[in-house]
């Protein structure tokens, strides 16, 4: 097959291996062998920005240049996609709202505090969706509530903080929800209302960063949906260990519907809800004995 652009450098098998391993060691994202052409195509613009003549020079830049950390983030940015939308996977959200939120309300009645983490939040749609669910519930109106969204991409975090979205992000949002939680901007986009934005904060975070994760508060529930599809088994185990550590005992982990913990040896309990399956960090003996199992 003819190359798309012969003026651009081709990535050798060795260059692919070096770059793939470097990205993996940084953030656990595994670029499979059959993705070599995709990696080549997506990193070409980075070579042009830096004036690197080939991928070997680019790899040396990532390893040794004073700005290597900034460039590594740009490389990861180029290799990942951030497709998501509001009210994604509605059956899981319904189960969370109808079955888990009443449990969390009862369990946290003394502190009247609730912490949710949207890990790998992309451009913020899922974090804001959680805040909207809480707004709709009203049971937490006078509570100390925070939804924390994190992502490894600073570009999508800037989009999340801007909170302006177009039709694609809203394709599963009903007219009623659109009316109540968004304001038109006049540019074929809408903006999340301030009262919802005030419930959500965003931060840059690498899910494999154990030291950085210690700065994340203990959470009542973590949504990490369609994120670990980028990781291999070893990286998934590490991320799950970190997420488990950041959950309170009895806290819940919600994955995407195409994900599960089979063969990962993760220390979570599988919880059968009426409408979904979720995972839970085991409770400390005797601490939460009133919670239904």
CORJOUR-V468258 format. One record per residue. N is the residue number from 1. RES is the residue in one letter. SS is DSSP state (A for helix, B for strand, O for the rest). OMEGA is omega in degrees with one decimal (NA if undefined). Layout:
# CORJOUR-V468258
{{N/RES/SS/OMEGA} {N/RES/SS/OMEGA}}
This chain:
# CORJOUR-V468258
{{1/X/O/-179.1} {2/X/O/177.5} {3/X/O/-179.0} {4/X/O/-176.9} {5/X/O/-176.5} {6/X/O/-179.6} {7/X/O/-178.2} {8/X/O/-177.2} {9/X/O/176.6} {10/X/O/179.6} {11/X/O/178.3} {12/X/O/178.6} {13/X/A/179.8} {14/X/A/177.6} {15/X/A/178.0} {16/X/A/-179.4} {17/X/A/-178.5} {18/X/A/-178.5} {19/X/A/178.2} {20/X/A/-178.4} {21/X/A/-179.2} {22/X/A/178.3} {23/X/A/-179.0} {24/X/A/-178.3} {25/X/A/-179.4} {26/X/A/-170.1} {27/X/A/176.2} {28/X/O/179.1} {29/X/B/-176.4} {30/X/O/176.0} {31/X/O/-174.9} {32/X/O/-176.6} {33/X/A/-177.2} {34/X/A/178.3} {35/X/A/-177.5} {36/X/A/-178.8} {37/X/A/178.8} {38/X/A/179.4} {39/X/A/179.2} {40/X/A/-176.7} {41/X/A/-176.0} {42/X/A/-179.8} {43/X/A/177.0} {44/X/A/-179.8} {45/X/A/179.6} {46/X/A/176.7} {47/X/A/-179.1} {48/X/A/179.5} {49/X/A/-175.8} {50/X/A/-175.4} {51/X/O/179.0} {52/X/O/-175.7} {53/X/O/-178.7} {54/X/O/-175.6} {55/X/A/174.4} {56/X/A/177.4} {57/X/A/179.0} {58/X/A/178.0} {59/X/A/177.9} {60/X/A/177.5} {61/X/A/-178.6} {62/X/A/-177.4} {63/X/A/-166.5} {64/X/A/-175.1} {65/X/O/179.7} {66/X/O/180.0} {67/X/O/-174.0} {68/X/A/-178.0} {69/X/A/177.8} {70/X/A/-178.3} {71/X/A/178.8} {72/X/A/175.4} {73/X/A/179.3} {74/X/A/178.8} {75/X/A/178.6} {76/X/A/176.9} {77/X/A/-177.8} {78/X/A/-172.8} {79/X/A/-176.6} {80/X/O/174.2} {81/X/O/-174.0} {82/X/O/-178.3} {83/X/O/173.7} {84/X/O/179.5} {85/X/O/-179.5} {86/X/O/175.1} {87/X/O/176.7} {88/X/O/-179.3} {89/X/O/-171.9} {90/X/A/-179.1} {91/X/A/177.3} {92/X/A/178.9} {93/X/A/178.0} {94/X/A/178.3} {95/X/A/178.1} {96/X/A/-176.0} {97/X/A/-172.1} {98/X/A/-174.0} {99/X/A/-177.1} {100/X/A/-178.6} {101/X/A/175.1} {102/X/A/177.2} {103/X/A/-178.9} {104/X/A/177.4} {105/X/A/-179.4} {106/X/A/-175.6} {107/X/A/-176.0} {108/X/O/-175.8} {109/X/O/-177.5} {110/X/O/-177.3} {111/X/O/-174.9} {112/X/O/-179.3} {113/X/B/-178.8} {114/X/B/-179.6} {115/X/B/176.2} {116/X/B/-178.5} {117/X/B/171.5} {118/X/B/-173.9} {119/X/B/-171.0} {120/X/O/-168.8} {121/X/O/-178.3} {122/X/O/-174.0} {123/X/O/166.3} {124/X/O/-175.5} {125/X/A/-176.0} {126/X/A/178.0} {127/X/A/178.5} {128/X/A/176.6} {129/X/A/179.0} {130/X/A/178.6} {131/X/A/179.1} {132/X/A/175.8} {133/X/A/179.7} {134/X/A/177.1} {135/X/A/-178.4} {136/X/A/-176.9} {137/X/A/-179.2} {138/X/O/-175.9} {139/X/O/-179.7} {140/X/O/-173.2} {141/X/O/-177.1} {142/X/O/177.3} {143/X/O/170.1} {144/X/B/-173.2} {145/X/B/174.4} {146/X/B/169.8} {147/X/B/-175.9} {148/X/B/178.9} {149/X/B/178.4} {150/X/B/175.5} {151/X/B/179.0} {152/X/O/-177.8} {153/X/O/177.4} {154/X/A/-179.8} {155/X/A/-178.8} {156/X/A/176.1} {157/X/A/175.9} {158/X/A/176.4} {159/X/A/-180.0} {160/X/A/-179.1} {161/X/A/177.5} {162/X/A/171.8} {163/X/O/176.8} {164/X/B/-172.1} {165/X/B/178.7} {166/X/O/-173.9} {167/X/A/-176.8} {168/X/A/-179.6} {169/X/A/-174.0} {170/X/A/-171.3} {171/X/O/176.8} {172/X/O/-178.2} {173/X/O/-178.2} {174/X/O/179.2} {175/X/A/-179.9} {176/X/A/178.9} {177/X/A/178.3} {178/X/A/-179.6} {179/X/A/-172.2} {180/X/A/-171.2} {181/X/A/-177.6} {182/X/B/174.2} {183/X/B/177.7} {184/X/B/179.0} {185/X/O/-177.8} {186/X/O/-179.1} {187/X/O/-177.5} {188/X/O/177.4} {189/X/O/174.3} {190/X/B/-179.6} {191/X/B/178.6} {192/X/B/-178.0} {193/X/O/-173.6} {194/X/A/-176.8} {195/X/A/174.9} {196/X/A/179.6} {197/X/A/-178.2} {198/X/O/-179.2} {199/X/O/-170.5} {200/X/B/171.7} {201/X/B/-176.9} {202/X/B/178.0} {203/X/B/177.0} {204/X/B/-177.3} {205/X/O/172.6} {206/X/O/-174.6} {207/X/O/177.2} {208/X/O/-176.4} {209/X/O/-177.0} {210/X/A/-179.5} {211/X/A/179.6} {212/X/A/-178.7} {213/X/A/179.2} {214/X/O/178.3} {215/X/O/179.0} {216/X/O/-179.5} {217/X/O/173.7} {218/X/O/-171.8} {219/X/B/173.5} {220/X/B/177.1} {221/X/B/177.1} {222/X/B/169.7} {223/X/B/177.7} {224/X/B/-167.8} {225/X/O/176.2} {226/X/O/177.6} {227/X/O/-173.7} {228/X/A/173.3} {229/X/A/178.8} {230/X/A/-170.7} {231/X/B/169.8} {232/X/O/-174.4} {233/X/A/-177.7} {234/X/A/-179.9} {235/X/A/177.8} {236/X/A/179.3} {237/X/A/-178.8} {238/X/A/179.7} {239/X/A/-179.9} {240/X/A/177.7} {241/X/A/179.4} {242/X/A/-180.0} {243/X/A/178.4} {244/X/A/-179.4} {245/X/A/-177.3} {246/X/A/175.5} {247/X/B/170.1} {248/X/B/173.4} {249/X/B/-175.7} {250/X/B/179.3} {251/X/B/-170.8} {252/X/B/173.7} {253/X/B/179.9} {254/X/B/179.8} {255/X/B/173.0} {256/X/O/-175.3} {257/X/O/178.0} {258/X/O/-175.4} {259/X/O/173.6} {260/X/O/-176.4} {261/X/O/179.6} {262/X/O/176.6} {263/X/O/-179.8} {264/X/O/177.5} {265/X/O/-176.9} {266/X/O/-176.8} {267/X/O/176.3} {268/X/B/172.4} {269/X/B/173.3} {270/X/B/-178.3} {271/X/B/179.0} {272/X/B/172.1} {273/X/O/177.2} {274/X/O/-173.1} {275/X/O/-175.9} {276/X/O/171.4} {277/X/B/176.8} {278/X/B/178.9} {279/X/B/-177.2} {280/X/B/170.5} {281/X/B/-179.3} {282/X/O/178.9} {283/X/O/171.7} {284/X/O/-176.7} {285/X/O/174.7} {286/X/O/-175.5} {287/X/O/-173.6} {288/X/O/-173.8} {289/X/O/-178.1} {290/X/O/-176.6} {291/X/O/180.0} {292/X/O/178.0} {293/X/O/NA}}
